[in-house]
Amino acid sequence: GWAVFWHSRIMTHHMLDASEVVNYADAHAGTLFTQPGQINPYKMGVELFRHIEHRWDRGQFGIEYQRCDDARLRREWNTEAGRGKEKVFEVRRIYNDVSFIDEFVTPEFAEDQKLYVYGVDQATGQLEIVDRDYTKVKKGLLDALTNFGNPIIRVADDNYRNRGELYLRHEWVARDLEFEAALRTLRSLYAMWKRPVHIETREGGHPRLLSFDGTDAVMKEVSSSTGNDVEVVGSDAS
């Protein structure tokens, strides 16, 4: 986020002519593009730095501001402190990724960036907000960072469907698993478990179940977190 923050500022402040700005904007938009219901770390990082700069320019910090519980007043708060640039350099110097998110992902930032928990409406197939508690997304981001960026996966059932199959559940927080990496992991687990292995996850917010039976890898759509199969949406022969 830090590099994008300065790159966008430098490139849009009198360094480019009109045609170059269009080309830059097109490339920049591709970098920051975010699928609905997911998180692009570049987008989130640059927006969080902009949010910090905006807050400290307007004096939205300190005891008096923190004690204000009126959402409208907090939005309109402006003491013209002008300390935004100073603050972003301080943050870059002092904070790591974990403390950066923990300290500055606020309710206001979450609302602006729509950091909510999303799910798919089973009736319409459309992505929808299922929980507006931004702290759940924040916790997921922090958990992922404190796990060295690796996905958090837990054993949900070691006797799935009473067949001795292994059922895993991915704690999805707007970041999809890498399919090939997940498949390699399932193959390795199968070699040890000697029975089919499954992992419940999400793909673009849609519930999915990736399974490997020793021969074939199959991705299925599931109706909920129960692991009930609905429709085969793709397969990959090993």
Secondary structure per residue as TSV (DSSP state, phi and psi in degrees):
chain	resnum	aa	ss	phi	psi
A	1	G	-	360.0	-35.2
A	2	W	H	-63.3	-46.0
A	3	A	H	-64.2	-42.4
A	4	V	H	-65.6	-38.1
A	5	F	H	-55.6	-49.5
A	6	W	H	-80.8	-34.3
A	7	H	H	-59.4	-46.7
A	8	S	H	-66.1	-36.8
A	9	R	H	-68.8	-45.8
A	10	I	H	-64.0	-43.7
A	11	M	H	-72.9	-19.2
A	12	T	T	-107.0	7.8
A	13	H	S	-114.7	77.4
A	14	H	S	67.6	17.0
A	15	M	S	-94.5	-20.4
A	16	L	S	-120.2	151.5
A	17	D	-	-85.9	179.1
A	18	A	H	-58.6	-44.2
A	19	S	H	-67.9	-36.6
A	20	E	H	-68.9	-35.1
A	21	V	H	-61.9	-40.7
A	22	V	H	-62.3	-45.3
A	23	N	H	-63.9	-42.4
A	24	Y	H	-63.5	-44.9
A	25	A	H	-60.1	-38.0
A	26	D	H	-65.1	-45.4
A	27	A	H	-67.0	-40.5
A	28	H	H	-64.4	-40.8
A	29	A	H	-62.4	-36.4
A	30	G	H	-65.5	-38.1
A	31	T	H	-64.8	-38.7
A	32	L	H	-94.8	-1.6
A	33	F	-	-58.7	134.6
A	34	T	-	-128.7	126.4
A	35	Q	-	-66.8	144.0
A	36	P	T	-53.7	132.6
A	37	G	T	81.0	3.1
A	38	Q	-	-119.0	174.0
A	39	I	-	-122.0	126.8
A	40	N	-	-98.4	114.7
A	41	P	H	-60.0	-32.0
A	42	Y	H	-66.3	-45.0
A	43	K	H	-63.8	-47.3
A	44	M	H	-63.9	-41.8
A	45	G	H	-63.1	-48.2
A	46	V	H	-66.2	-38.7
A	47	E	H	-67.7	-32.8
A	48	L	H	-70.3	-39.3
A	49	F	H	-64.2	-40.3
A	50	R	H	-64.6	-38.6
A	51	H	H	-62.9	-43.6
A	52	I	H	-63.4	-46.1
A	53	E	H	-59.7	-44.1
A	54	H	H	-61.0	-46.3
A	55	R	H	-61.3	-48.3
A	56	W	H	-75.0	-25.3
A	57	D	H	-65.4	-34.9
A	58	R	T	-96.5	2.8
A	59	G	T	74.1	25.6
A	60	Q	-	-85.4	64.4
A	61	F	-	-159.4	172.7
A	62	G	S	93.5	171.3
A	63	I	H	-61.9	-45.5
A	64	E	H	-61.9	-42.8
A	65	Y	H	-66.1	-43.0
A	66	Q	H	-64.0	-31.1
A	67	R	H	-79.5	-13.8
A	68	C	-	-75.0	121.1
A	69	D	-	-109.8	12.7
A	70	D	-	-93.4	112.5
A	71	A	H	-58.7	-39.3
A	72	R	H	-66.1	-44.7
A	73	L	H	-63.7	-38.6
A	74	R	H	-64.3	-38.6
A	75	R	H	-66.0	-38.7
A	76	E	H	-89.9	-4.7
A	77	W	-	-57.9	125.3
A	78	N	-	-156.3	103.3
A	79	T	-	-96.9	2.7
A	80	E	-	55.8	43.5
A	81	A	-	-66.2	-34.3
A	82	G	-	64.9	33.1
A	83	R	-	-109.1	18.5
A	84	G	H	-61.7	-50.0
A	85	K	H	-64.1	-41.0
A	86	E	H	-58.3	-42.0
A	87	K	H	-69.7	-41.8
A	88	V	H	-65.3	-34.3
A	89	F	H	-67.9	-37.9
A	90	E	H	-63.1	-44.6
A	91	V	H	-61.8	-45.1
A	92	R	H	-61.6	-34.6
A	93	R	H	-78.1	-36.4
A	94	I	H	-101.7	-38.7
A	95	Y	-	-90.7	145.2
A	96	N	-	-97.5	-178.5
A	97	D	H	-59.3	-41.1
A	98	V	H	-66.9	-51.4
A	99	S	H	-68.3	-29.4
A	100	F	H	-60.3	-50.5
A	101	I	H	-70.2	-43.7
A	102	D	H	-61.2	-38.8
A	103	E	H	-82.9	-38.0
A	104	F	H	-112.2	-7.9
A	105	V	-	-79.6	96.3
A	106	T	-	-101.4	169.7
A	107	P	H	-56.7	-38.7
A	108	E	H	-65.6	-43.3
A	109	F	H	-64.6	-42.8
A	110	A	H	-61.2	-40.1
A	111	E	H	-66.9	-43.6
A	112	D	H	-61.8	-40.1
A	113	Q	H	-95.7	1.9
A	114	K	T	56.0	49.9
A	115	L	-	-84.6	79.8
A	116	Y	-	-121.7	170.2
A	117	V	E	-87.9	125.6
A	118	Y	E	-111.0	153.8
A	119	G	E	-149.2	174.5
A	120	V	E	-104.0	126.6
A	121	D	-	-67.7	119.3
A	122	Q	T	-64.8	-26.7
A	123	A	T	-78.1	-39.8
A	124	T	T	-104.8	-19.6
A	125	G	-	76.2	7.8
A	126	Q	-	-93.2	147.1
A	127	L	E	-72.3	135.9
A	128	E	E	-143.6	159.5
A	129	I	E	-76.9	126.0
A	130	V	E	-108.4	-15.7
A	131	D	E	-156.7	125.4
A	132	R	-	-94.1	7.5
A	133	D	-	-76.9	98.0
A	134	Y	H	-64.0	-21.7
A	135	T	H	-63.6	-24.9
A	136	K	H	-70.0	-40.4
A	137	V	H	-68.0	-42.5
A	138	K	H	-59.6	-45.1
A	139	K	H	-61.5	-41.1
A	140	G	H	-62.6	-40.7
A	141	L	H	-64.0	-43.4
A	142	L	H	-66.7	-40.8
A	143	D	H	-60.9	-42.2
A	144	A	H	-63.8	-40.9
A	145	L	H	-68.4	-39.6
A	146	T	H	-76.4	-8.0
A	147	N	T	-100.9	26.4
A	148	F	T	59.1	31.5
A	149	G	T	80.2	-2.1
A	150	N	-	-81.6	148.2
A	151	P	-	-65.3	148.6
A	152	I	-	-93.9	119.9
A	153	I	E	-129.9	131.7
A	154	R	E	-121.8	153.6
A	155	V	E	-78.5	120.8
A	156	A	E	-96.7	-31.0
A	157	D	E	-160.7	125.9
A	158	D	E	-99.5	7.2
A	159	N	E	-142.3	53.9
A	160	Y	E	-59.0	127.8
A	161	R	T	57.2	26.6
A	162	N	T	57.2	32.7
A	163	R	T	-118.3	8.3
A	164	G	T	72.6	16.8
A	165	E	E	-86.0	152.2
A	166	L	E	-97.1	127.0
A	167	Y	E	-119.2	120.2
A	168	L	E	-110.5	154.6
A	169	R	E	-129.8	124.4
A	170	H	E	-87.7	128.0
A	171	E	-	-80.8	86.8
A	172	W	-	-76.6	126.6
A	173	V	S	-132.5	72.2
A	174	A	S	64.3	13.2
A	175	R	-	-128.4	118.7
A	176	D	-	-73.1	152.2
A	177	L	-	-68.7	152.1
A	178	E	-	-79.3	116.6
A	179	F	H	-55.4	-48.7
A	180	E	H	-63.9	-39.5
A	181	A	H	-66.3	-41.1
A	182	A	H	-63.4	-40.9
A	183	L	H	-65.5	-41.4
A	184	R	H	-61.2	-39.6
A	185	T	H	-65.1	-43.2
A	186	L	H	-63.2	-39.4
A	187	R	H	-62.7	-42.2
A	188	S	H	-65.5	-40.9
A	189	L	H	-64.9	-39.3
A	190	Y	H	-61.4	-39.1
A	191	A	H	-61.0	-31.1
A	192	M	H	-89.1	-40.3
A	193	W	H	-80.2	-29.8
A	194	K	-	66.9	13.9
A	195	R	S	-138.1	161.1
A	196	P	-	-54.7	144.8
A	197	V	E	-124.6	146.7
A	198	H	E	-135.1	149.5
A	199	I	E	-135.4	125.2
A	200	E	E	-88.6	129.5
A	201	T	E	-149.8	-162.9
A	202	R	E	-135.2	151.1
A	203	E	E	-130.4	108.1
A	204	G	T	61.7	31.0
A	205	G	T	89.8	-10.1
A	206	H	E	-91.6	129.3
A	207	P	E	-61.2	134.1
A	208	R	E	-137.2	154.2
A	209	L	E	-128.5	115.8
A	210	L	E	-99.3	125.2
A	211	S	E	-127.2	149.5
A	212	F	E	-138.5	125.2
A	213	D	-	-109.3	15.3
A	214	G	S	100.0	-18.9
A	215	T	S	-125.0	-54.4
A	216	D	E	-114.7	146.1
A	217	A	E	-107.5	128.5
A	218	V	E	-130.1	133.6
A	219	M	E	-103.6	124.3
A	220	K	E	-121.0	150.0
A	221	E	E	-81.4	138.6
A	222	V	E	-119.0	151.8
A	223	S	S	-77.4	-25.4
A	224	S	S	-164.9	-168.0
A	225	S	T	-77.0	6.3
A	226	T	T	-84.0	-14.5
A	227	G	-	86.0	15.3
A	228	N	-	-73.7	122.1
A	229	D	E	-69.7	141.2
A	230	V	E	-116.9	-51.0
A	231	E	E	-158.6	137.2
A	232	V	E	-75.6	122.6
A	233	V	E	-111.0	-4.8
A	234	G	E	176.5	154.9
A	235	S	E	-147.7	161.3
A	236	D	E	-144.2	113.8
A	237	A	E	-75.8	131.7
A	238	S	-	-83.0	360.0
